Amino acid sequence: MTSPQTILKAWNLRARKELGQNFLREPTLAENIVNLAAIGCQDLVLEIGAGLGAMTIPAARRARRVIAVEKDRLLVPLLQAELLAQGLQHVQVMEANILALDLNRLAEQEGQAFVVIGNLPYNISSQVMVKLITERRSVRRAVLMFQKELADRLCAAPGNRTYGRLSVLLQYCAEMKVLREIKAEMFYPKPKVGSTVLQIDFKARIEPQVSDEALMIRVVQAAFGQRRKTLRNALAGGLLPLGGDGAAAVLEAAAIDPQRRAETLSVADFVRLTDAVGRYLVRPDRQA
């Protein structure tokens, strides 16, 4: 693999900061990450942010088929040329914004669920994770690179200052494992912080299971939206149609102290709270 600097210079291109582009510099590292993803010859791989093909090429040598999604239209012909030079014809390079793709529909068209890989741009990492959570029936496994601070947030336990909305939503439906840490020096351009490779396995069965996942997303967002406030005040803040009395009622129904704050609640607490909110919102005697 030629260095990112050399490839970009040859094509008269540059890394685009506005797209959060930081390319892997070391080919053996890209190969190692693909190895950690345990891609097999029958797998369908979806790569988010294929870039210069550092992981696309080794993934394609293992997988049945690869769909490489790249938003930067200037990189698409470069990536296609690299794949052609390697004789890899079972890779579809898709110029698209991953956030705009219907993953469930795409997986249905392909006839199987994806193994998702990628070096996620920091500016959309959180949005990508919410998308994978909500469309997870099309994802068998994900092995993704995150900037370290976000990876720490995803894995954080209740009571930790980094525990937040994404921690709850991901831990509700998935098991996570840290596969390796990557120093900032391994990227071009060099980012301010290092990265972490996480393996995310979505659960076949969730216990306890919430009655309305879309509502849970709203409840968690409301609770952490004003995380310095007590839960009663945060839930009454307007993101949910509760008001002060409603917030107090759902917290009592869920057996949660209204003076607690969002970061102290476990995933199971949020499941109970969401179910209590759902029951409250359909009460015929509830004041609008």
Beta strands, then each sheet from edge to edge (+ up, - down):
strand 1: 23-24
strand 2: 44-48
strand 3: 65-70
strand 4: 91-95
strand 5: 114-119
strand 6: 139-147
strand 7: 174-182
strand 8: 187-188
strand 9: 195-202
sheet 1: 1+ 8-
sheet 2: 4+ 3+ 2+ 5+ 6+ 9- 7+
end
